[in-house]
Amino acid sequence: MKMKKLLAVVISTIVCAAMLTGCATNGGGSSSGGGAAKSGDLIKVGIINNDPNESGYRTANDKDLKATFTKENGFDASFAYSLKNDEQITHAQKFIQDEVDYLLLSAADTAGWDGVLKEAQNAGVKVILFDRTVDADESLYEASIVSDMDKEGQTAVDWLKSQNLD
């Protein structure tokens, strides 16, 4: 049940951030780590994201994540930001050592995540990718909530072709 709640929150947050952007004009916790939090405990979440100042989307996304993953909503969330993959991996390792229940990840780069994802899996930390995927075996993460860029590109090409331009 905790996983479904977390996935619903992540999906809702990402969708809301995307909608808000489209409409725009211009710690420590009380749960025992290594798995789903016990009933009544806060769900301990480590969130690794790119710099919120990177874009309007990223700013809105970060604002929504912070508004959603609150103690009032049942979460003990810690945030880390970097546009560098090695720094993000270091943050992920720290969150695993801090015994988060879930690690939410928007990777700066697709490569180099196998080791830390295996560490998370071995520690019982569930990983959810958002916004960006990684080049790693799908068994190393619970879910990937990302755009299908190949399909979006093909849709754009098909539309352009249908315009019968010179």
Chimera marker file (.cmm) of the C-alpha trace (Angstrom):
<marker_set name="trace">
<marker id="1" x="0.000" y="0.000" z="0.000" r="1" g="1" b="0" radius="0.5"/>
<marker id="2" x="2.869" y="2.394" z="0.812" r="1" g="1" b="0" radius="0.5"/>
<marker id="3" x="4.353" y="1.843" z="-2.660" r="1" g="1" b="0" radius="0.5"/>
<marker id="4" x="1.045" y="2.656" z="-4.364" r="1" g="1" b="0" radius="0.5"/>
<marker id="5" x="0.684" y="5.810" z="-2.264" r="1" g="1" b="0" radius="0.5"/>
<marker id="6" x="4.220" y="6.913" z="-3.086" r="1" g="1" b="0" radius="0.5"/>
<marker id="7" x="3.810" y="6.220" z="-6.814" r="1" g="1" b="0" radius="0.5"/>
<marker id="8" x="0.516" y="8.119" z="-6.854" r="1" g="1" b="0" radius="0.5"/>
<marker id="9" x="2.142" y="11.079" z="-5.117" r="1" g="1" b="0" radius="0.5"/>
<marker id="10" x="5.156" y="11.077" z="-7.456" r="1" g="1" b="0" radius="0.5"/>
<marker id="11" x="3.014" y="10.822" z="-10.585" r="1" g="1" b="0" radius="0.5"/>
<marker id="12" x="0.634" y="13.527" z="-9.359" r="1" g="1" b="0" radius="0.5"/>
<marker id="13" x="3.504" y="15.829" z="-8.454" r="1" g="1" b="0" radius="0.5"/>
<marker id="14" x="5.215" y="15.426" z="-11.812" r="1" g="1" b="0" radius="0.5"/>
<marker id="15" x="1.971" y="15.919" z="-13.743" r="1" g="1" b="0" radius="0.5"/>
<marker id="16" x="1.104" y="19.014" z="-11.687" r="1" g="1" b="0" radius="0.5"/>
<marker id="17" x="4.566" y="20.484" z="-12.212" r="1" g="1" b="0" radius="0.5"/>
<marker id="18" x="4.315" y="19.910" z="-15.955" r="1" g="1" b="0" radius="0.5"/>
<marker id="19" x="0.850" y="21.490" z="-16.073" r="1" g="1" b="0" radius="0.5"/>
<marker id="20" x="1.947" y="24.502" z="-14.028" r="1" g="1" b="0" radius="0.5"/>
<marker id="21" x="4.962" y="25.014" z="-16.246" r="1" g="1" b="0" radius="0.5"/>
<marker id="22" x="2.861" y="24.709" z="-19.375" r="1" g="1" b="0" radius="0.5"/>
<marker id="23" x="0.514" y="27.408" z="-18.091" r="1" g="1" b="0" radius="0.5"/>
<marker id="24" x="3.300" y="29.768" z="-17.072" r="1" g="1" b="0" radius="0.5"/>
<marker id="25" x="4.269" y="32.633" z="-19.287" r="1" g="1" b="0" radius="0.5"/>
<marker id="26" x="7.803" y="32.908" z="-18.874" r="1" g="1" b="0" radius="0.5"/>
<marker id="27" x="17.139" y="15.048" z="7.267" r="1" g="1" b="0" radius="0.5"/>
<marker id="28" x="16.669" y="12.385" z="9.868" r="1" g="1" b="0" radius="0.5"/>
<marker id="29" x="13.471" y="10.403" z="10.229" r="1" g="1" b="0" radius="0.5"/>
<marker id="30" x="11.525" y="8.087" z="12.426" r="1" g="1" b="0" radius="0.5"/>
<marker id="31" x="11.163" y="5.070" z="10.196" r="1" g="1" b="0" radius="0.5"/>
<marker id="32" x="13.449" y="2.109" z="10.225" r="1" g="1" b="0" radius="0.5"/>
<marker id="33" x="15.238" y="2.033" z="6.880" r="1" g="1" b="0" radius="0.5"/>
<marker id="34" x="15.525" y="-0.696" z="4.346" r="1" g="1" b="0" radius="0.5"/>
<marker id="35" x="11.891" y="-1.123" z="3.406" r="1" g="1" b="0" radius="0.5"/>
<marker id="36" x="8.403" y="0.235" z="3.738" r="1" g="1" b="0" radius="0.5"/>
<marker id="37" x="7.806" y="2.289" z="6.834" r="1" g="1" b="0" radius="0.5"/>
<marker id="38" x="5.837" y="0.718" z="9.643" r="1" g="1" b="0" radius="0.5"/>
<marker id="39" x="2.242" y="1.840" z="10.058" r="1" g="1" b="0" radius="0.5"/>
<marker id="40" x="2.187" y="5.279" z="11.672" r="1" g="1" b="0" radius="0.5"/>
<marker id="41" x="5.830" y="6.039" z="10.875" r="1" g="1" b="0" radius="0.5"/>
<marker id="42" x="6.830" y="8.598" z="8.328" r="1" g="1" b="0" radius="0.5"/>
<marker id="43" x="7.973" y="7.258" z="4.964" r="1" g="1" b="0" radius="0.5"/>
<marker id="44" x="11.603" y="8.269" z="4.654" r="1" g="1" b="0" radius="0.5"/>
<marker id="45" x="12.382" y="9.548" z="1.150" r="1" g="1" b="0" radius="0.5"/>
<marker id="46" x="15.624" y="10.773" z="-0.410" r="1" g="1" b="0" radius="0.5"/>
<marker id="47" x="15.029" y="12.919" z="-3.480" r="1" g="1" b="0" radius="0.5"/>
<marker id="48" x="17.845" y="13.621" z="-5.914" r="1" g="1" b="0" radius="0.5"/>
<marker id="49" x="17.057" y="16.232" z="-8.501" r="1" g="1" b="0" radius="0.5"/>
<marker id="50" x="18.808" y="18.546" z="-10.885" r="1" g="1" b="0" radius="0.5"/>
<marker id="51" x="19.335" y="22.189" z="-9.917" r="1" g="1" b="0" radius="0.5"/>
<marker id="52" x="15.910" y="23.831" z="-9.447" r="1" g="1" b="0" radius="0.5"/>
<marker id="53" x="17.240" y="26.917" z="-11.246" r="1" g="1" b="0" radius="0.5"/>
<marker id="54" x="17.916" y="24.873" z="-14.399" r="1" g="1" b="0" radius="0.5"/>
<marker id="55" x="14.528" y="25.740" z="-15.921" r="1" g="1" b="0" radius="0.5"/>
<marker id="56" x="10.981" y="26.841" z="-15.172" r="1" g="1" b="0" radius="0.5"/>
<marker id="57" x="9.919" y="23.194" z="-15.266" r="1" g="1" b="0" radius="0.5"/>
<marker id="58" x="12.583" y="22.194" z="-12.746" r="1" g="1" b="0" radius="0.5"/>
<marker id="59" x="11.647" y="25.083" z="-10.419" r="1" g="1" b="0" radius="0.5"/>
<marker id="60" x="7.968" y="24.105" z="-10.490" r="1" g="1" b="0" radius="0.5"/>
<marker id="61" x="8.842" y="20.420" z="-10.100" r="1" g="1" b="0" radius="0.5"/>
<marker id="62" x="10.986" y="21.099" z="-7.029" r="1" g="1" b="0" radius="0.5"/>
<marker id="63" x="8.320" y="23.355" z="-5.491" r="1" g="1" b="0" radius="0.5"/>
<marker id="64" x="5.675" y="20.645" z="-5.941" r="1" g="1" b="0" radius="0.5"/>
<marker id="65" x="7.934" y="17.914" z="-4.561" r="1" g="1" b="0" radius="0.5"/>
<marker id="66" x="8.593" y="20.014" z="-1.439" r="1" g="1" b="0" radius="0.5"/>
<marker id="67" x="4.895" y="20.812" z="-1.029" r="1" g="1" b="0" radius="0.5"/>
<marker id="68" x="3.918" y="17.150" z="-1.416" r="1" g="1" b="0" radius="0.5"/>
<marker id="69" x="6.581" y="15.262" z="0.528" r="1" g="1" b="0" radius="0.5"/>
<marker id="70" x="5.844" y="16.855" z="3.912" r="1" g="1" b="0" radius="0.5"/>
<marker id="71" x="5.524" y="15.446" z="7.422" r="1" g="1" b="0" radius="0.5"/>
<marker id="72" x="1.817" y="16.365" z="7.290" r="1" g="1" b="0" radius="0.5"/>
<marker id="73" x="1.472" y="14.057" z="4.277" r="1" g="1" b="0" radius="0.5"/>
<marker id="74" x="3.346" y="11.231" z="5.999" r="1" g="1" b="0" radius="0.5"/>
<marker id="75" x="6.838" y="11.746" z="4.592" r="1" g="1" b="0" radius="0.5"/>
<marker id="76" x="10.253" y="12.578" z="5.979" r="1" g="1" b="0" radius="0.5"/>
<marker id="77" x="11.951" y="13.900" z="2.849" r="1" g="1" b="0" radius="0.5"/>
<marker id="78" x="15.535" y="14.946" z="2.254" r="1" g="1" b="0" radius="0.5"/>
<marker id="79" x="16.570" y="16.731" z="-0.926" r="1" g="1" b="0" radius="0.5"/>
<marker id="80" x="19.860" y="16.847" z="-2.822" r="1" g="1" b="0" radius="0.5"/>
<marker id="81" x="20.617" y="18.772" z="-5.996" r="1" g="1" b="0" radius="0.5"/>
<marker id="82" x="23.348" y="18.560" z="-8.588" r="1" g="1" b="0" radius="0.5"/>
<marker id="83" x="23.867" y="18.689" z="-12.322" r="1" g="1" b="0" radius="0.5"/>
<marker id="84" x="26.862" y="16.358" z="-11.941" r="1" g="1" b="0" radius="0.5"/>
<marker id="85" x="26.347" y="12.604" z="-12.028" r="1" g="1" b="0" radius="0.5"/>
<marker id="86" x="29.186" y="11.801" z="-9.607" r="1" g="1" b="0" radius="0.5"/>
<marker id="87" x="27.747" y="14.198" z="-7.019" r="1" g="1" b="0" radius="0.5"/>
<marker id="88" x="24.280" y="12.684" z="-7.451" r="1" g="1" b="0" radius="0.5"/>
<marker id="89" x="25.713" y="9.194" z="-6.947" r="1" g="1" b="0" radius="0.5"/>
<marker id="90" x="27.411" y="10.378" z="-3.741" r="1" g="1" b="0" radius="0.5"/>
<marker id="91" x="24.078" y="11.806" z="-2.547" r="1" g="1" b="0" radius="0.5"/>
<marker id="92" x="22.356" y="8.498" z="-3.368" r="1" g="1" b="0" radius="0.5"/>
<marker id="93" x="24.948" y="6.553" z="-1.372" r="1" g="1" b="0" radius="0.5"/>
<marker id="94" x="24.407" y="8.887" z="1.598" r="1" g="1" b="0" radius="0.5"/>
<marker id="95" x="20.630" y="8.450" z="1.427" r="1" g="1" b="0" radius="0.5"/>
<marker id="96" x="21.098" y="4.653" z="1.358" r="1" g="1" b="0" radius="0.5"/>
<marker id="97" x="23.366" y="4.888" z="4.424" r="1" g="1" b="0" radius="0.5"/>
<marker id="98" x="20.701" y="7.059" z="6.079" r="1" g="1" b="0" radius="0.5"/>
<marker id="99" x="18.293" y="4.143" z="5.513" r="1" g="1" b="0" radius="0.5"/>
<marker id="100" x="15.674" y="5.889" z="3.416" r="1" g="1" b="0" radius="0.5"/>
<marker id="101" x="12.696" y="3.790" z="2.412" r="1" g="1" b="0" radius="0.5"/>
<marker id="102" x="12.570" y="5.254" z="-1.097" r="1" g="1" b="0" radius="0.5"/>
<marker id="103" x="15.040" y="6.998" z="-3.359" r="1" g="1" b="0" radius="0.5"/>
<marker id="104" x="13.531" y="9.254" z="-6.022" r="1" g="1" b="0" radius="0.5"/>
<marker id="105" x="16.004" y="10.046" z="-8.751" r="1" g="1" b="0" radius="0.5"/>
<marker id="106" x="16.173" y="12.452" z="-11.672" r="1" g="1" b="0" radius="0.5"/>
<marker id="107" x="19.637" y="11.523" z="-12.933" r="1" g="1" b="0" radius="0.5"/>
<marker id="108" x="21.961" y="14.124" z="-14.447" r="1" g="1" b="0" radius="0.5"/>
<marker id="109" x="23.390" y="11.432" z="-16.748" r="1" g="1" b="0" radius="0.5"/>
<marker id="110" x="22.146" y="8.015" z="-17.780" r="1" g="1" b="0" radius="0.5"/>
<marker id="111" x="25.440" y="6.165" z="-17.161" r="1" g="1" b="0" radius="0.5"/>
<marker id="112" x="27.147" y="4.958" z="-13.998" r="1" g="1" b="0" radius="0.5"/>
<marker id="113" x="24.147" y="4.075" z="-11.843" r="1" g="1" b="0" radius="0.5"/>
<marker id="114" x="24.402" y="0.253" z="-11.734" r="1" g="1" b="0" radius="0.5"/>
<marker id="115" x="26.531" y="0.084" z="-8.575" r="1" g="1" b="0" radius="0.5"/>
<marker id="116" x="24.499" y="2.486" z="-6.468" r="1" g="1" b="0" radius="0.5"/>
<marker id="117" x="21.206" y="0.971" z="-7.654" r="1" g="1" b="0" radius="0.5"/>
<marker id="118" x="22.487" y="-2.464" z="-6.593" r="1" g="1" b="0" radius="0.5"/>
<marker id="119" x="23.474" y="-0.978" z="-3.213" r="1" g="1" b="0" radius="0.5"/>
<marker id="120" x="19.949" y="0.399" z="-2.849" r="1" g="1" b="0" radius="0.5"/>
<marker id="121" x="18.381" y="-2.923" z="-3.796" r="1" g="1" b="0" radius="0.5"/>
<marker id="122" x="20.603" y="-4.808" z="-1.333" r="1" g="1" b="0" radius="0.5"/>
<marker id="123" x="19.622" y="-2.354" z="1.412" r="1" g="1" b="0" radius="0.5"/>
<marker id="124" x="15.912" y="-2.742" z="0.612" r="1" g="1" b="0" radius="0.5"/>
<marker id="125" x="15.608" y="0.836" z="-0.660" r="1" g="1" b="0" radius="0.5"/>
<marker id="126" x="13.066" y="1.160" z="-3.443" r="1" g="1" b="0" radius="0.5"/>
<marker id="127" x="14.191" y="3.410" z="-6.302" r="1" g="1" b="0" radius="0.5"/>
<marker id="128" x="11.815" y="5.414" z="-8.483" r="1" g="1" b="0" radius="0.5"/>
<marker id="129" x="13.197" y="7.247" z="-11.494" r="1" g="1" b="0" radius="0.5"/>
<marker id="130" x="11.434" y="10.434" z="-12.521" r="1" g="1" b="0" radius="0.5"/>
<marker id="131" x="11.848" y="12.851" z="-15.383" r="1" g="1" b="0" radius="0.5"/>
<marker id="132" x="14.930" y="11.018" z="-16.699" r="1" g="1" b="0" radius="0.5"/>
<marker id="133" x="15.863" y="7.379" z="-17.053" r="1" g="1" b="0" radius="0.5"/>
<marker id="134" x="19.194" y="5.619" z="-16.523" r="1" g="1" b="0" radius="0.5"/>
<marker id="135" x="21.096" y="2.917" z="-18.418" r="1" g="1" b="0" radius="0.5"/>
<marker id="136" x="20.618" y="0.148" z="-15.867" r="1" g="1" b="0" radius="0.5"/>
<marker id="137" x="18.764" y="-3.123" z="-15.630" r="1" g="1" b="0" radius="0.5"/>
<marker id="138" x="15.063" y="-2.476" z="-14.980" r="1" g="1" b="0" radius="0.5"/>
<marker id="139" x="15.138" y="-4.923" z="-12.065" r="1" g="1" b="0" radius="0.5"/>
<marker id="140" x="17.207" y="-2.359" z="-10.116" r="1" g="1" b="0" radius="0.5"/>
<marker id="141" x="14.341" y="0.150" z="-9.778" r="1" g="1" b="0" radius="0.5"/>
<marker id="142" x="10.644" y="-0.034" z="-8.956" r="1" g="1" b="0" radius="0.5"/>
<marker id="143" x="9.308" y="2.414" z="-11.515" r="1" g="1" b="0" radius="0.5"/>
<marker id="144" x="10.360" y="4.883" z="-14.163" r="1" g="1" b="0" radius="0.5"/>
<marker id="145" x="8.079" y="7.867" z="-14.644" r="1" g="1" b="0" radius="0.5"/>
<marker id="146" x="9.509" y="9.529" z="-17.739" r="1" g="1" b="0" radius="0.5"/>
<marker id="147" x="8.459" y="10.828" z="-21.127" r="1" g="1" b="0" radius="0.5"/>
<marker id="148" x="8.707" y="8.592" z="-24.167" r="1" g="1" b="0" radius="0.5"/>
<marker id="149" x="11.009" y="10.890" z="-26.129" r="1" g="1" b="0" radius="0.5"/>
<marker id="150" x="11.260" y="8.518" z="-29.117" r="1" g="1" b="0" radius="0.5"/>
<marker id="151" x="7.472" y="8.494" z="-29.474" r="1" g="1" b="0" radius="0.5"/>
<marker id="152" x="7.253" y="12.259" z="-28.986" r="1" g="1" b="0" radius="0.5"/>
<marker id="153" x="9.917" y="12.767" z="-31.661" r="1" g="1" b="0" radius="0.5"/>
<marker id="154" x="8.142" y="10.434" z="-34.084" r="1" g="1" b="0" radius="0.5"/>
<marker id="155" x="4.844" y="12.263" z="-33.455" r="1" g="1" b="0" radius="0.5"/>
<marker id="156" x="6.529" y="15.579" z="-34.289" r="1" g="1" b="0" radius="0.5"/>
<marker id="157" x="8.108" y="14.145" z="-37.465" r="1" g="1" b="0" radius="0.5"/>
<marker id="158" x="4.789" y="12.604" z="-38.567" r="1" g="1" b="0" radius="0.5"/>
<marker id="159" x="2.993" y="15.909" z="-38.002" r="1" g="1" b="0" radius="0.5"/>
<marker id="160" x="5.663" y="17.826" z="-39.918" r="1" g="1" b="0" radius="0.5"/>
<marker id="161" x="5.423" y="15.372" z="-42.825" r="1" g="1" b="0" radius="0.5"/>
<marker id="162" x="1.648" y="15.745" z="-42.864" r="1" g="1" b="0" radius="0.5"/>
<marker id="163" x="2.038" y="19.502" z="-43.477" r="1" g="1" b="0" radius="0.5"/>
<marker id="164" x="3.249" y="18.769" z="-47.045" r="1" g="1" b="0" radius="0.5"/>
<marker id="165" x="5.860" y="21.477" z="-46.878" r="1" g="1" b="0" radius="0.5"/>
<marker id="166" x="8.518" y="21.950" z="-49.566" r="1" g="1" b="0" radius="0.5"/>
<link id1="1" id2="2" r="1" g="1" b="0" radius="0.2"/>
<link id1="2" id2="3" r="1" g="1" b="0" radius="0.2"/>
<link id1="3" id2="4" r="1" g="1" b="0" radius="0.2"/>
<link id1="4" id2="5" r="1" g="1" b="0" radius="0.2"/>
<link id1="5" id2="6" r="1" g="1" b="0" radius="0.2"/>
<link id1="6" id2="7" r="1" g="1" b="0" radius="0.2"/>
<link id1="7" id2="8" r="1" g="1" b="0" radius="0.2"/>
<link id1="8" id2="9" r="1" g="1" b="0" radius="0.2"/>
<link id1="9" id2="10" r="1" g="1" b="0" radius="0.2"/>
<link id1="10" id2="11" r="1" g="1" b="0" radius="0.2"/>
<link id1="11" id2="12" r="1" g="1" b="0" radius="0.2"/>
<link id1="12" id2="13" r="1" g="1" b="0" radius="0.2"/>
<link id1="13" id2="14" r="1" g="1" b="0" radius="0.2"/>
<link id1="14" id2="15" r="1" g="1" b="0" radius="0.2"/>
<link id1="15" id2="16" r="1" g="1" b="0" radius="0.2"/>
<link id1="16" id2="17" r="1" g="1" b="0" radius="0.2"/>
<link id1="17" id2="18" r="1" g="1" b="0" radius="0.2"/>
<link id1="18" id2="19" r="1" g="1" b="0" radius="0.2"/>
<link id1="19" id2="20" r="1" g="1" b="0" radius="0.2"/>
<link id1="20" id2="21" r="1" g="1" b="0" radius="0.2"/>
<link id1="21" id2="22" r="1" g="1" b="0" radius="0.2"/>
<link id1="22" id2="23" r="1" g="1" b="0" radius="0.2"/>
<link id1="23" id2="24" r="1" g="1" b="0" radius="0.2"/>
<link id1="24" id2="25" r="1" g="1" b="0" radius="0.2"/>
<link id1="25" id2="26" r="1" g="1" b="0" radius="0.2"/>
<link id1="27" id2="28" r="1" g="1" b="0" radius="0.2"/>
<link id1="28" id2="29" r="1" g="1" b="0" radius="0.2"/>
<link id1="29" id2="30" r="1" g="1" b="0" radius="0.2"/>
<link id1="30" id2="31" r="1" g="1" b="0" radius="0.2"/>
<link id1="31" id2="32" r="1" g="1" b="0" radius="0.2"/>
<link id1="32" id2="33" r="1" g="1" b="0" radius="0.2"/>
<link id1="33" id2="34" r="1" g="1" b="0" radius="0.2"/>
<link id1="34" id2="35" r="1" g="1" b="0" radius="0.2"/>
<link id1="35" id2="36" r="1" g="1" b="0" radius="0.2"/>
<link id1="36" id2="37" r="1" g="1" b="0" radius="0.2"/>
<link id1="37" id2="38" r="1" g="1" b="0" radius="0.2"/>
<link id1="38" id2="39" r="1" g="1" b="0" radius="0.2"/>
<link id1="39" id2="40" r="1" g="1" b="0" radius="0.2"/>
<link id1="40" id2="41" r="1" g="1" b="0" radius="0.2"/>
<link id1="41" id2="42" r="1" g="1" b="0" radius="0.2"/>
<link id1="42" id2="43" r="1" g="1" b="0" radius="0.2"/>
<link id1="43" id2="44" r="1" g="1" b="0" radius="0.2"/>
<link id1="44" id2="45" r="1" g="1" b="0" radius="0.2"/>
<link id1="45" id2="46" r="1" g="1" b="0" radius="0.2"/>
<link id1="46" id2="47" r="1" g="1" b="0" radius="0.2"/>
<link id1="47" id2="48" r="1" g="1" b="0" radius="0.2"/>
<link id1="48" id2="49" r="1" g="1" b="0" radius="0.2"/>
<link id1="49" id2="50" r="1" g="1" b="0" radius="0.2"/>
<link id1="50" id2="51" r="1" g="1" b="0" radius="0.2"/>
<link id1="51" id2="52" r="1" g="1" b="0" radius="0.2"/>
<link id1="52" id2="53" r="1" g="1" b="0" radius="0.2"/>
<link id1="53" id2="54" r="1" g="1" b="0" radius="0.2"/>
<link id1="54" id2="55" r="1" g="1" b="0" radius="0.2"/>
<link id1="55" id2="56" r="1" g="1" b="0" radius="0.2"/>
<link id1="56" id2="57" r="1" g="1" b="0" radius="0.2"/>
<link id1="57" id2="58" r="1" g="1" b="0" radius="0.2"/>
<link id1="58" id2="59" r="1" g="1" b="0" radius="0.2"/>
<link id1="59" id2="60" r="1" g="1" b="0" radius="0.2"/>
<link id1="60" id2="61" r="1" g="1" b="0" radius="0.2"/>
<link id1="61" id2="62" r="1" g="1" b="0" radius="0.2"/>
<link id1="62" id2="63" r="1" g="1" b="0" radius="0.2"/>
<link id1="63" id2="64" r="1" g="1" b="0" radius="0.2"/>
<link id1="64" id2="65" r="1" g="1" b="0" radius="0.2"/>
<link id1="65" id2="66" r="1" g="1" b="0" radius="0.2"/>
<link id1="66" id2="67" r="1" g="1" b="0" radius="0.2"/>
<link id1="67" id2="68" r="1" g="1" b="0" radius="0.2"/>
<link id1="68" id2="69" r="1" g="1" b="0" radius="0.2"/>
<link id1="69" id2="70" r="1" g="1" b="0" radius="0.2"/>
<link id1="70" id2="71" r="1" g="1" b="0" radius="0.2"/>
<link id1="71" id2="72" r="1" g="1" b="0" radius="0.2"/>
<link id1="72" id2="73" r="1" g="1" b="0" radius="0.2"/>
<link id1="73" id2="74" r="1" g="1" b="0" radius="0.2"/>
<link id1="74" id2="75" r="1" g="1" b="0" radius="0.2"/>
<link id1="75" id2="76" r="1" g="1" b="0" radius="0.2"/>
<link id1="76" id2="77" r="1" g="1" b="0" radius="0.2"/>
<link id1="77" id2="78" r="1" g="1" b="0" radius="0.2"/>
<link id1="78" id2="79" r="1" g="1" b="0" radius="0.2"/>
<link id1="79" id2="80" r="1" g="1" b="0" radius="0.2"/>
<link id1="80" id2="81" r="1" g="1" b="0" radius="0.2"/>
<link id1="81" id2="82" r="1" g="1" b="0" radius="0.2"/>
<link id1="82" id2="83" r="1" g="1" b="0" radius="0.2"/>
<link id1="83" id2="84" r="1" g="1" b="0" radius="0.2"/>
<link id1="84" id2="85" r="1" g="1" b="0" radius="0.2"/>
<link id1="85" id2="86" r="1" g="1" b="0" radius="0.2"/>
<link id1="86" id2="87" r="1" g="1" b="0" radius="0.2"/>
<link id1="87" id2="88" r="1" g="1" b="0" radius="0.2"/>
<link id1="88" id2="89" r="1" g="1" b="0" radius="0.2"/>
<link id1="89" id2="90" r="1" g="1" b="0" radius="0.2"/>
<link id1="90" id2="91" r="1" g="1" b="0" radius="0.2"/>
<link id1="91" id2="92" r="1" g="1" b="0" radius="0.2"/>
<link id1="92" id2="93" r="1" g="1" b="0" radius="0.2"/>
<link id1="93" id2="94" r="1" g="1" b="0" radius="0.2"/>
<link id1="94" id2="95" r="1" g="1" b="0" radius="0.2"/>
<link id1="95" id2="96" r="1" g="1" b="0" radius="0.2"/>
<link id1="96" id2="97" r="1" g="1" b="0" radius="0.2"/>
<link id1="97" id2="98" r="1" g="1" b="0" radius="0.2"/>
<link id1="98" id2="99" r="1" g="1" b="0" radius="0.2"/>
<link id1="99" id2="100" r="1" g="1" b="0" radius="0.2"/>
<link id1="100" id2="101" r="1" g="1" b="0" radius="0.2"/>
<link id1="101" id2="102" r="1" g="1" b="0" radius="0.2"/>
<link id1="102" id2="103" r="1" g="1" b="0" radius="0.2"/>
<link id1="103" id2="104" r="1" g="1" b="0" radius="0.2"/>
<link id1="104" id2="105" r="1" g="1" b="0" radius="0.2"/>
<link id1="105" id2="106" r="1" g="1" b="0" radius="0.2"/>
<link id1="106" id2="107" r="1" g="1" b="0" radius="0.2"/>
<link id1="107" id2="108" r="1" g="1" b="0" radius="0.2"/>
<link id1="108" id2="109" r="1" g="1" b="0" radius="0.2"/>
<link id1="109" id2="110" r="1" g="1" b="0" radius="0.2"/>
<link id1="110" id2="111" r="1" g="1" b="0" radius="0.2"/>
<link id1="111" id2="112" r="1" g="1" b="0" radius="0.2"/>
<link id1="112" id2="113" r="1" g="1" b="0" radius="0.2"/>
<link id1="113" id2="114" r="1" g="1" b="0" radius="0.2"/>
<link id1="114" id2="115" r="1" g="1" b="0" radius="0.2"/>
<link id1="115" id2="116" r="1" g="1" b="0" radius="0.2"/>
<link id1="116" id2="117" r="1" g="1" b="0" radius="0.2"/>
<link id1="117" id2="118" r="1" g="1" b="0" radius="0.2"/>
<link id1="118" id2="119" r="1" g="1" b="0" radius="0.2"/>
<link id1="119" id2="120" r="1" g="1" b="0" radius="0.2"/>
<link id1="120" id2="121" r="1" g="1" b="0" radius="0.2"/>
<link id1="121" id2="122" r="1" g="1" b="0" radius="0.2"/>
<link id1="122" id2="123" r="1" g="1" b="0" radius="0.2"/>
<link id1="123" id2="124" r="1" g="1" b="0" radius="0.2"/>
<link id1="124" id2="125" r="1" g="1" b="0" radius="0.2"/>
<link id1="125" id2="126" r="1" g="1" b="0" radius="0.2"/>
<link id1="126" id2="127" r="1" g="1" b="0" radius="0.2"/>
<link id1="127" id2="128" r="1" g="1" b="0" radius="0.2"/>
<link id1="128" id2="129" r="1" g="1" b="0" radius="0.2"/>
<link id1="129" id2="130" r="1" g="1" b="0" radius="0.2"/>
<link id1="130" id2="131" r="1" g="1" b="0" radius="0.2"/>
<link id1="131" id2="132" r="1" g="1" b="0" radius="0.2"/>
<link id1="132" id2="133" r="1" g="1" b="0" radius="0.2"/>
<link id1="133" id2="134" r="1" g="1" b="0" radius="0.2"/>
<link id1="134" id2="135" r="1" g="1" b="0" radius="0.2"/>
<link id1="135" id2="136" r="1" g="1" b="0" radius="0.2"/>
<link id1="136" id2="137" r="1" g="1" b="0" radius="0.2"/>
<link id1="137" id2="138" r="1" g="1" b="0" radius="0.2"/>
<link id1="138" id2="139" r="1" g="1" b="0" radius="0.2"/>
<link id1="139" id2="140" r="1" g="1" b="0" radius="0.2"/>
<link id1="140" id2="141" r="1" g="1" b="0" radius="0.2"/>
<link id1="141" id2="142" r="1" g="1" b="0" radius="0.2"/>
<link id1="142" id2="143" r="1" g="1" b="0" radius="0.2"/>
<link id1="143" id2="144" r="1" g="1" b="0" radius="0.2"/>
<link id1="144" id2="145" r="1" g="1" b="0" radius="0.2"/>
<link id1="145" id2="146" r="1" g="1" b="0" radius="0.2"/>
<link id1="146" id2="147" r="1" g="1" b="0" radius="0.2"/>
<link id1="147" id2="148" r="1" g="1" b="0" radius="0.2"/>
<link id1="148" id2="149" r="1" g="1" b="0" radius="0.2"/>
<link id1="149" id2="150" r="1" g="1" b="0" radius="0.2"/>
<link id1="150" id2="151" r="1" g="1" b="0" radius="0.2"/>
<link id1="151" id2="152" r="1" g="1" b="0" radius="0.2"/>
<link id1="152" id2="153" r="1" g="1" b="0" radius="0.2"/>
<link id1="153" id2="154" r="1" g="1" b="0" radius="0.2"/>
<link id1="154" id2="155" r="1" g="1" b="0" radius="0.2"/>
<link id1="155" id2="156" r="1" g="1" b="0" radius="0.2"/>
<link id1="156" id2="157" r="1" g="1" b="0" radius="0.2"/>
<link id1="157" id2="158" r="1" g="1" b="0" radius="0.2"/>
<link id1="158" id2="159" r="1" g="1" b="0" radius="0.2"/>
<link id1="159" id2="160" r="1" g="1" b="0" radius="0.2"/>
<link id1="160" id2="161" r="1" g="1" b="0" radius="0.2"/>
<link id1="161" id2="162" r="1" g="1" b="0" radius="0.2"/>
<link id1="162" id2="163" r="1" g="1" b="0" radius="0.2"/>
<link id1="163" id2="164" r="1" g="1" b="0" radius="0.2"/>
<link id1="164" id2="165" r="1" g="1" b="0" radius="0.2"/>
<link id1="165" id2="166" r="1" g="1" b="0" radius="0.2"/>
</marker_set>
